[in-house]
Structure formats: structure tokens, C-alpha cells
């Protein structure tokens, strides 16, 4: 079975394209496909508990794995305890592991 990896580097709170991208990830998850979303670079802003990001919340509710890059958090001064419930801190190494898996289909925005 394929697994889908969506990597979001833009802040969905500032970029409508990022919101649409997360909606695409949600559509794939609703089709009962395994989905992992990684928030990297400015996408890390959407991981904050106070960030209003409906697509992020819908992804979590639908059972997608949503992770945020720990380095991106550090660079933006976001402490892990300030993350929205359900979001895990991840690493680039984990992204590489997923990409090395022949069953993972990846898309980067």
C-alpha cells in the first residue's frame, strides 16, 4: 500500500496556496490513504496551538499524522509545548526515512 507524504514549507496563515495544499492532503486522507504531513520552514507556524488552520485540524481529526520539523521550531522561537494537540515534533531524518521507503509518494510545496 502506498503512503503519502505532504511537505508544507509555506505558512498557511499567509499563503492561500498552502491552505489548498493541505486540503489536497485531506482529500487523500479521506480516500482512506495513509497520509503524513510535515510542516517545515515557515509551515511550522501552522503547528502552534493558537494558529487558526482548519485544514490542519481536519487532517488530525481524519487520522493523518501531522509533524513539524524541530529545527524549524527552534529557528522561529516556537517551543514544543506550544504546539496544537496531536502534532508531533519530527526531524529531517524521519522525512528521509519516509522518502527512502519505496511505497511513499511525496509532494513538496
N, CA, C and O of each residue as an XYZ file, in Angstrom:
436
protein
N       0.836     -1.171      0.000
C       0.000      0.000      0.000
C       0.889      1.244      0.000
O       1.914      1.289      0.680
N       0.488      2.228     -0.755
C       1.225      3.483     -0.798
C       0.958      4.317      0.445
O      -0.086      4.206      1.088
N       1.917      5.136      0.753
C       1.778      6.129      1.811
C       2.079      7.473      1.168
O       2.941      7.568      0.294
N       1.385      8.495      1.589
C       1.567      9.821      1.014
C       2.229     10.742      2.023
O       1.830     10.808      3.186
N       3.246     11.448      1.556
C       3.974     12.411      2.360
C       3.793     13.785      1.727
O       4.217     14.018      0.596
N       3.164     14.682      2.461
C       2.973     16.060      2.015
C       3.874     16.945      2.873
O       3.752     16.965      4.098
N       4.769     17.670      2.228
C       5.687     18.555      2.935
C       5.274     19.987      2.630
O       5.270     20.416      1.476
N       4.930     20.716      3.679
C       4.472     22.102      3.513
C       5.506     23.059      4.101
O       5.802     23.015      5.295
N       6.050     23.924      3.245
C       7.067     24.877      3.688
C       6.537     26.308      3.788
O       7.249     27.202      4.247
N       5.319     26.525      3.371
C       4.734     27.871      3.427
C       3.787     27.976      4.613
O       3.228     26.976      5.064
N       3.615     29.170      5.101
C       2.727     29.428      6.225
C       1.289     29.486      5.710
O       0.945     30.426      4.993
N       0.433     28.511      6.051
C      -0.947     28.524      5.566
C      -1.735     29.747      6.023
O      -2.776     30.071      5.451
N      -1.237     30.423      7.052
C      -1.920     31.608      7.543
C      -1.638     32.821      6.660
O      -2.326     33.836      6.764
N      -0.631     32.724      5.794
C      -0.266     33.821      4.908
C      -0.390     33.474      3.433
O      -0.460     34.375      2.598
N      -0.418     32.202      3.096
C      -0.377     31.758      1.701
C      -1.588     30.875      1.405
O      -1.683     29.754      1.904
N      -2.499     31.381      0.598
C      -3.702     30.595      0.262
C      -3.349     29.289     -0.442
O      -4.075     28.302     -0.316
N      -2.255     29.275     -1.174
C      -1.810     28.044     -1.831
C      -1.497     26.955     -0.825
O      -1.726     25.775     -1.086
N      -0.972     27.351      0.328
C      -0.666     26.380      1.370
C      -1.947     25.774      1.934
O      -1.997     24.579      2.222
N      -2.970     26.590      2.088
C      -4.262     26.079      2.566
C      -4.833     25.066      1.570
O      -5.322     24.007      1.964
N      -4.768     25.398      0.290
C      -5.266     24.490     -0.742
C      -4.458     23.194     -0.750
O      -5.010     22.114     -0.963
N      -3.160     23.303     -0.519
C      -2.291     22.137     -0.484
C      -2.690     21.210      0.667
O      -2.768     19.995      0.483
N      -2.939     21.770      1.841
C      -3.368     20.955      2.976
C      -4.745     20.342      2.729
O      -5.020     19.234      3.188
N      -5.604     21.051      2.010
C      -6.914     20.496      1.634
C      -6.722     19.288      0.704
O      -7.469     18.314      0.795
N      -5.734     19.347     -0.179
C      -5.446     18.204     -1.055
C      -5.009     17.003     -0.218
O      -5.445     15.877     -0.459
N      -4.147     17.252      0.765
C      -3.730     16.170      1.667
C      -4.940     15.587      2.389
O      -5.026     14.374      2.584
N      -5.860     16.436      2.780
C      -7.075     15.980      3.457
C      -7.929     15.127      2.522
O      -8.479     14.110      2.947
N      -8.046     15.522      1.273
C      -8.801     14.723      0.303
C      -8.206     13.323      0.159
O      -8.939     12.335      0.091
N      -6.877     13.243      0.114
C      -6.211     11.934      0.003
C      -6.492     11.106      1.251
O      -6.758      9.907      1.156
N      -6.433     11.736      2.412
C      -6.710     11.006      3.664
C      -8.153     10.533      3.712
O      -8.432      9.424      4.168
N      -9.073     11.372      3.242
C     -10.490     10.985      3.222
C     -10.751      9.828      2.261
O     -11.758      9.129      2.379
N      -9.836      9.629      1.307
C      -9.932      8.479      0.406
C      -9.340      7.237      1.067
O      -9.100      6.227      0.406
N      -9.109      7.320      2.370
C      -8.618      6.225      3.205
C      -7.179      5.830      2.891
O      -6.800      4.671      3.056
N      -6.388      6.782      2.443
C      -4.966      6.548      2.198
C      -4.173      7.052      3.400
O      -4.548      8.054      4.008
N      -3.076      6.369      3.752
C      -2.225      6.853      4.845
C      -1.532      8.160      4.433
O      -0.922      8.236      3.366
N      -1.631      9.169      5.275
C      -1.070     10.484      4.964
C      -0.238     10.981      6.141
O      -0.665     10.937      7.295
N       0.958     11.452      5.815
C       1.800     12.168      6.772
C       2.023     13.557      6.214
O       2.399     13.711      5.052
N       1.794     14.570      7.037
C       2.053     15.956      6.654
C       3.203     16.447      7.514
O       3.167     16.335      8.739
N       4.225     16.994      6.865
C       5.346     17.599      7.573
C       5.306     19.094      7.356
O       5.269     19.567      6.221
N       5.313     19.831      8.443
C       5.376     21.289      8.396
C       6.834     21.678      8.599
O       7.404     21.445      9.665
N       7.432     22.269      7.576
C       8.833     22.671      7.625
C       8.933     24.166      7.317
O       7.966     24.787      6.876
N      10.105     24.725      7.555
C      10.352     26.139      7.291
C       9.203     26.988      7.846
O       8.843     26.817      9.011
N       8.613     27.896      7.056
C       7.527     28.755      7.557
C       6.229     27.991      7.799
O       5.329     28.507      8.461
N       6.118     26.794      7.285
C       4.949     25.973      7.567
C       4.830     25.640      9.042
O       3.749     25.282      9.511
N       5.933     25.755      9.785
C       5.926     25.470     11.224
C       4.981     26.396     11.989
O       4.503     26.033     13.064
N       4.708     27.573     11.457
C       3.793     28.490     12.142
C       2.406     27.874     12.314
O       1.711     28.179     13.284
N       1.999     27.018     11.390
C       0.673     26.401     11.462
C       0.581     25.343     12.554
O      -0.513     24.862     12.850
N       1.700     24.975     13.156
C       1.694     23.957     14.209
C       1.345     24.531     15.576
O       1.045     23.778     16.503
N       1.379     25.845     15.714
C       1.113     26.472     17.018
C      -0.335     26.250     17.458
O      -1.252     26.229     16.636
N      -0.516     26.089     18.742
C      -1.857     25.854     19.289
C      -2.810     26.992     18.948
O      -3.990     26.742     18.699
N      -2.342     28.207     18.930
C      -3.215     29.346     18.662
C      -3.448     29.636     17.194
O      -4.247     30.510     16.858
N      -2.770     28.927     16.316
C      -2.910     29.174     14.882
C      -4.251     28.635     14.389
O      -4.609     27.489     14.660
N      -4.974     29.463     13.673
C      -6.248     29.006     13.104
C      -5.959     28.404     11.743
O      -5.656     29.107     10.780
N      -6.058     27.100     11.689
C      -5.781     26.386     10.441
C      -6.758     25.213     10.359
O      -6.487     24.121     10.857
N      -7.884     25.463      9.728
C      -8.948     24.462      9.674
C      -8.507     23.171      8.998
O      -8.884     22.084      9.434
N      -7.707     23.280      7.930
C      -7.263     22.078      7.225
C      -6.363     21.230      8.123
O      -6.446     20.002      8.101
N      -5.513     21.874      8.905
C      -4.651     21.132      9.841
C      -5.497     20.362     10.841
O      -5.254     19.182     11.097
N      -6.488     21.033     11.402
C      -7.359     20.391     12.381
C      -8.151     19.248     11.759
O      -8.344     18.207     12.387
N      -8.606     19.441     10.534
C      -9.361     18.390      9.844
C      -8.463     17.199      9.535
O      -8.909     16.054      9.615
N      -7.206     17.452      9.185
C      -6.258     16.364      8.933
C      -6.054     15.529     10.197
O      -6.069     14.300     10.148
N      -5.865     16.203     11.317
C      -5.694     15.485     12.587
C      -6.937     14.674     12.926
O      -6.836     13.522     13.350
N      -8.103     15.270     12.742
C      -9.361     14.579     13.042
C      -9.569     13.378     12.128
O     -10.194     12.394     12.526
N      -9.047     13.454     10.903
C      -9.204     12.367      9.936
C      -8.167     11.260     10.125
O      -8.192     10.254      9.415
N      -7.261     11.446     11.081
C      -6.282     10.394     11.363
C      -4.970     10.526     10.627
O      -4.175      9.586     10.619
N      -4.720     11.667     10.007
C      -3.422     11.884      9.357
C      -2.374     12.142     10.434
O      -2.687     12.643     11.514
N      -1.143     11.797     10.130
C      -0.028     12.125     11.006
C       0.465     13.519     10.610
O       0.832     13.746      9.457
N       0.472     14.445     11.562
C       0.946     15.805     11.293
C       2.152     16.050     12.188
O       2.069     15.962     13.413
N       3.267     16.357     11.549
C       4.518     16.586     12.267
C       5.101     17.927     11.870
O       4.827     18.450     10.790
N       5.896     18.463     12.750
C       6.573     19.729     12.475
C       8.067     19.518     12.701
O       8.474     18.846     13.649
N       8.857     20.086     11.844
C      10.302     19.968     11.922
C      10.827     20.694     13.166
O      10.570     21.885     13.347
N      11.551     19.983     14.008
C      12.087     20.555     15.232
C      13.019     21.726     14.975
O      13.005     22.701     15.727
N      13.825     21.650     13.931
C      14.738     22.752     13.596
C      13.948     23.996     13.208
O      14.311     25.107     13.594
N      12.869     23.816     12.447
C      12.032     24.955     12.050
C      11.417     25.619     13.278
O      11.295     26.843     13.330
N      11.031     24.813     14.266
C      10.501     25.373     15.504
C      11.547     26.235     16.205
O      11.268     27.364     16.607
N      12.753     25.690     16.346
C      13.839     26.429     17.002
C      14.119     27.748     16.295
O      14.251     28.789     16.940
N      14.208     27.704     14.977
C      14.526     28.899     14.192
C      13.464     29.983     14.327
O      13.753     31.167     14.156
N      12.246     29.580     14.630
C      11.138     30.536     14.729
C      10.737     30.829     16.170
O       9.762     31.537     16.420
N      11.493     30.279     17.114
C      11.234     30.546     18.527
C       9.933     29.958     19.038
O       9.322     30.499     19.960
N       9.507     28.852     18.445
C       8.273     28.193     18.876
C       8.652     27.013     19.764
O       9.349     26.098     19.327
N       8.197     27.036     20.996
C       8.504     25.952     21.928
C       7.566     24.762     21.683
O       6.383     24.964     21.408
N       8.069     23.545     21.777
C       7.239     22.357     21.536
C       5.976     22.295     22.390
O       4.958     21.768     21.942
N       6.026     22.818     23.600
C       4.839     22.778     24.451
C       3.740     23.724     23.972
O       2.632     23.700     24.506
N       4.031     24.547     22.979
C       3.039     25.478     22.429
C       2.359     24.930     21.178
O       1.615     25.648     20.510
N       2.613     23.655     20.857
C       2.028     23.053     19.651
C       0.573     22.670     19.879
O       0.146     22.406     21.003
N      -0.171     22.645     18.790
C      -1.555     22.183     18.837
C      -1.584     20.707     19.228
O      -0.678     19.954     18.870
N      -2.613     20.290     19.958
C      -2.722     18.879     20.339
C      -2.713     17.973     19.104
O      -3.374     18.249     18.103
N      -1.954     16.898     19.205
C      -1.894     15.923     18.122
C      -0.729     16.101     17.175
O      -0.428     15.203     16.388
N      -0.064     17.249     17.235
C       1.088     17.492     16.360
C       2.342     17.015     17.062
O       2.573     17.321     18.232
N       3.148     16.263     16.333
C       4.382     15.719     16.882
C       5.577     16.458     16.289
O       5.534     16.925     15.151
N       6.635     16.554     17.074
C       7.885     17.123     16.570
C       8.616     16.029     15.821
O       8.790     14.922     16.331
N       9.039     16.340     14.621
C       9.759     15.388     13.787
C      11.115     15.929     13.396
O      11.579     16.938     13.928
N      11.739     15.246     12.466
C      13.072     15.644     12.036
C      13.239     15.377     10.543
O      12.474     14.631      9.933
N      14.243     15.998      9.990
C      14.563     15.761      8.587
C      14.935     14.294      8.380
O      14.644     13.722      7.329
N      15.569     13.694      9.366
C      15.942     12.281      9.253
C      14.702     11.405      9.039
O      14.743     10.452      8.262
N      13.610     11.725      9.721
C      12.379     10.966      9.543
C      11.829     11.162      8.132
O      11.334     10.213      7.524
N      11.912     12.374      7.615
C      11.478     12.638      6.236
C      12.297     11.796      5.268
O      11.750     11.202      4.338
N      13.609     11.745      5.485
C      14.486     10.946      4.614
C      14.099      9.473      4.683
O      14.060      8.792      3.658
N      13.816      8.981      5.880
C      13.391      7.582      6.023
C      12.112      7.312      5.234
O      11.993      6.283      4.570
N      11.163      8.234      5.310
C       9.920      8.059      4.552
C      10.180      8.089      3.054
O       9.606      7.302      2.301
N      11.048      9.002      2.626
C      11.352      9.105      1.195
C      12.091      7.871      0.675
O      11.940      7.491     -0.486
N      12.883      7.259      1.536
C      13.635      6.068      1.125
C      12.740      4.844      0.997
O      13.117      3.865      0.353
N      11.576      4.889      1.597
C      10.618      3.793      1.514
C       9.999      3.819      0.110
O       9.396      4.815     -0.288
N      10.148      2.768     -0.600
C       9.655      2.712     -1.985
C       8.150      2.881     -2.118
O       7.660      3.142     -3.217
N       7.409      2.742     -1.033
C       5.947      2.862     -1.107
C       5.461      4.289     -0.837
O       4.263      4.558     -0.929
N       6.375      5.204     -0.504
C       5.974      6.571     -0.177
C       5.938      7.444     -1.416
O       6.893      7.495     -2.190
N       4.826      8.124     -1.586
C       4.675      9.113     -2.655
C       4.734     10.487     -2.000
O       3.931     10.800     -1.121
N       5.683     11.298     -2.430
C       5.913     12.574     -1.761
C       5.610     13.754     -2.678
O       5.842     13.713     -3.887
N       5.079     14.813     -2.052
C       4.807     16.057     -2.751
C       5.278     17.182     -1.832
O       4.995     17.165     -0.634
N       5.992     18.156     -2.387
C       6.529     19.270     -1.591
C       5.939     20.570     -2.092
O       5.870     20.816     -3.296
N       5.513     21.402     -1.150
C       5.011     22.735     -1.516
C       5.765     23.772     -0.707
O       5.512     24.969     -0.846
